[in-house]
Amino acid sequence: MNTLHIERLGHQGDGIAPGPVYVPGTLPGEEVTGEISGGVMAAPKIVTPSPDRVKAPCSHAKSCGGCQLQHASEPFVADWKVGVVRQALQAHGIVAEMRLIQTSAPRSRRRASFSAKRTKKGALAGFHMKGSDVVVAVPHCQLVHPDIAAALPMVEQLATLAASRKGELSVMLTRTDNGLDVAVRGGKPLDAQLQADLGDLSRQHDLPRISWDGEAALLSRPPFLRIGKARVVTPPGAFLQATPEGEAALWSAVQEITRGASRVADLFAGCGTFALRLAETATVHAVEGEAAMLQALDEGKRNAQGLKPLSIERRDLFRNPMLPEELARFGAVVIDPPRAGAQAQVEQIALARVPRVAHVSCNPVSFARDCATLVAAGYRLDWVQVVDQFRWSTHAEIVASLSLG
């Protein structure tokens, strides 16, 4: 039996003791005992608990791998997430004002991807255990909206209908303004019988759409979300901000940064989370690489009233970034790239010297790297806002205001 002192928390949420030894479910300052194998103490006993340790609010916390930090107090998690972003910036020699973190409430997630499989007695739907392919039922999940948690029996029905005996379905549920949008991957081929069964399931649960491997298999009505003045029918399983509150916090920050700019470029625009709202007060050019998301944005624009000109462009900004001569006409740029960041595009923004940049990110490392590029080109990092819409996880969204001095 080994005794360890936890010094800090790693980026994946595990406690780290000298060695290093990784100890899941622990907090800095705790003394723990247990067996070590391969640099991991998988089943620690807490000898001296941290004052930041709390009872997990979810009854599934010990078995489910969906959350990493339910054992930590809310102030601790908030400080830790802000600290991760601060340290990433400091690694590039950047010090910035860190605004108070905005955290989404429990049971507010509007989208979740469940695993479902057939069993000898029927079917099982839920999340995977940590580091395992075992599916754990989560009927009392404290993360997702109650409408999504209540739909788990429907997901199990899907598995009974469409999962192979040894296979596993991935079922993405999205809570839209007019019902749950269901996107399934990994199921049986969609034949006439399965199509009929899905129709029965849709009527039973009043589902607007069921998609099968990216294609609409059944559509009783288009599932939509209100984005500003627009009604947007998102593609099956499309990326959305995880909570309405988180999206509102991100938009509030972007709106503040871009206020007063008459022309704004929205890069990696998705389905129009920012572009459609920006177009209420500014001329906007929205650029996105995914055709289906751009089509959803365009249709949303067409059904909205009172928007200023909003142009769209399909473009791979990784391989073909907008150049300085194209960016020169904009008073502000919003950029919200995937986790890898957008190094090539940021370099072009720096060369163009666009007056203001709203940098949205979901990865502190690539965010800090791209901010460093802009700072080196003469930009000032005015402030950073961390938005936690992935409660009890190690993830966070970031918005930064950058401007020319």
Stockholm file with secondary structure:
# STOCKHOLM 1.0

chainA/1-405         MNTLHIERLGHQGDGIAPGPVYVPGTLPGEEVTGEISGGVMAAPKIVTPSPDRVKAPCSHAKSCGGCQLQHASEPFVADWKVGVVRQALQAHGIVAEMRLIQTSAPRSRRRASFSAKRTKKGALAGFHMKGSDVVVAVPHCQLVHPDIAAALPMVEQLATLAASRKGELSVMLTRTDNGLDVAVRGGKPLDAQLQADLGDLSRQHDLPRISWDGEAALLSRPPFLRIGKARVVTPPGAFLQATPEGEAALWSAVQEITRGASRVADLFAGCGTFALRLAETATVHAVEGEAAMLQALDEGKRNAQGLKPLSIERRDLFRNPMLPEELARFGAVVIDPPRAGAQAQVEQIALARVPRVAHVSCNPVSFARDCATLVAAGYRLDWVQVVDQFRWSTHAEIVASLSLG
#=GR chainA/1-405 SS CEEEECCEECTTSCEEETTTEEETTCCTTCEEEECCBTTBCSSCEEEECCTTBCCCSSTTTTTCSSCSCTTBCHHHHHHHHHHHHHHHHHTTTCCCCBCCCEECCTTCBCEEEEEEEEETTEEEEEEECTTSSCEEECTTCSSBCHHHHTTHHHHHHHHHHHCCSSCCEEEEEEEETTEEEEEEESCCCCCHHHHHHHHHHHHHHTCSEEEETTEEEEESSCCCEEETTEEECCCTTCCCCSCHHHHHHHHHHHHHHHTTCSEEEEESCTTTTTHHHHTTTSEEEEEESCHHHHHHHHHHHHHCSSCCCEEEEECCTTTSCCCHHHHTTCSEEEECCCTTCCHHHHHHHHHHTCSEEEEEESCHHHHHHHHHHHHHTTEEEEEEEEEECSTTSSCCEEEEEEEEC
#=GC SS_cons         CEEEECCEECTTSCEEETTTEEETTCCTTCEEEECCBTTBCSSCEEEECCTTBCCCSSTTTTTCSSCSCTTBCHHHHHHHHHHHHHHHHHTTTCCCCBCCCEECCTTCBCEEEEEEEEETTEEEEEEECTTSSCEEECTTCSSBCHHHHTTHHHHHHHHHHHCCSSCCEEEEEEEETTEEEEEEESCCCCCHHHHHHHHHHHHHHTCSEEEETTEEEEESSCCCEEETTEEECCCTTCCCCSCHHHHHHHHHHHHHHHTTCSEEEEESCTTTTTHHHHTTTSEEEEEESCHHHHHHHHHHHHHCSSCCCEEEEECCTTTSCCCHHHHTTCSEEEECCCTTCCHHHHHHHHHHTCSEEEEEESCHHHHHHHHHHHHHTTEEEEEEEEEECSTTSSCCEEEEEEEEC
//
